[in-house]
């Protein structure tokens, strides 16, 4: 299954629709209410049977069927400020980035909310995302790092 997620014009909902690579956008699968002032994210499971979604950075993570029925809620234990999420290759857990005071931490979160830190980017300012290989043996990590300099110029 392929799907596309789009914001409504007012930014208060995300519409998830089926996507056929040849025919384009298909029927609407579900709508998620969002907090327009908070960071949110969604991810389709590898087999297309579930959607992981956050509506607020402090959780919980909702596990939904592709037709919007809630299946489960996961509160990431000991962490908040969820900034991204992707499924692992098996669909049995999630890679979740959590904001911390000095950057981000990439976590592996099981379906009970137990979190194991995998990697920390002390200078991250925007996002960190973990993307597993299809066989689950490798993990690509993308993250930005902020580095600032202040210059004071006189008499220029």
N, C-alpha and C positions, 0 to 999 in steps of 0.2 A: 504494500500500500504506500502511496505517496500522498502527502498532504501539504497544504500551504497555509500559513498563518498570517493574517493581516489585521491591522488596527482599524477600528471604526474611525470616522472623521473626528469625533470628539475625544478619542483616545481612552474612552471608558470601557471598551470591550475589545477582545481579540476574537476574530472569527477564524475558525479552522475549517477548511474545505478540502474535499478530496481533490487530487490533482492527477489527471491522466497526462502522461508525457506527450501523447499525440493529440489529444483533444482539448487539453487545457483544463481550466478550473471546472470542477464538478460540483456536486451537491454539498451544501453546508453540513458539516458533521456536528459542530458544537460552537457555542459562544461562551467566552469566559469574561466575567466581570473583573475589571482591573482597577487598582488605585492609580490614577494618572500621575500621582506625585511619588510613586514608589517604583523601584526597579522590578521587573517581572520577566519571566522566561518560560518557554515551553520546549518540549522535546518529544518526538515520536519514538517509541521503542523499536528496536531492530526488526521485530516481526510485524510491526504495525498494529498490534493488538491493544496498546496502551499509550496514553499521553501523560507525561509528567509535566506539571505546571506549577508555577508559583504566582500568587497574586500580590504578594507583599514580600519584601526582602527578609522579614523576620519569620516567614513561613506561615503555615506548613507547606510542604510539597504535596500537591494533590495528584493522585494517580487516577486517571479517568479512562473510560472506554472511549473509542473513537467517536462514539455518539453522545459523549458528554456525561454519561452516568458515572458518579463517583464510585470508585472501587476501594480506595484506601487513602488515608492521610498519613504523611510521614513528617514528624517533627525531628529535625536534625539535632541529636542530643549533644549539648555542650557548645553549639555554634549557632550564630545567627548571621544576618546580613548576607543571605544567599545572593550571589551575583551571576551565576551561570549554572546550568546543569545539562548533562548529556548522559545517555544510557551507556552501561557497559555492553560489551559485545553479546553477552548472554541474556540480557534483559533482567538480570537478578539484582542489579544495583545501579547506582548513579555516581558519576563524577560530578562533584559539586564544588564550586569555588565560593569561599566565604571570606568576606572582608574582615580584616583585622586592623588594628591601629596603624601598623606600619606597612600595609600592603594586602596581599591575599594569600590564602592557603587553599591548595587543591586537596579535596577530601574524596575518599571513597566511602559512599554511604549505602548500607544494605537496606533492605525493605522494612526493617524494624527501626531505622533511624540511627543505628550505630555508625559513628564516623571514625575513619582512620586517616590521619594526615599523610599525604603522599609527597607534597612539594610546597615550598613556600617561596614567594617572590616578595622580598622585603620592600621593593620600590614600586610595586604595581600601583597604578593610579586609576585604571579603568576596568579592565577585565582580565580574567584568566579562564581558559577553557581547556579541558582535557578531552581528546577525541581518540577513542580506541580503534585499533586496526580491526578489520572484520573477524580475524581469528582470535582476537582478544589477547594476543601475546605482546603487543606493543601499545604504547600510549603516546600520542603526539600532544604536546602542550604548547599553547600559544598564550602569550601574556605580554603586556606592555610594561615598560618601566619608565618612571618619571625621573628625570634628572634636571635640576634647575640651577641656573647661575644668575646672580644679580650683579649687574655692572653699574657703577656710578660714574657718570661722565660730567666733567666740568669744563666750562669755557670752550664749547665746541661750536 
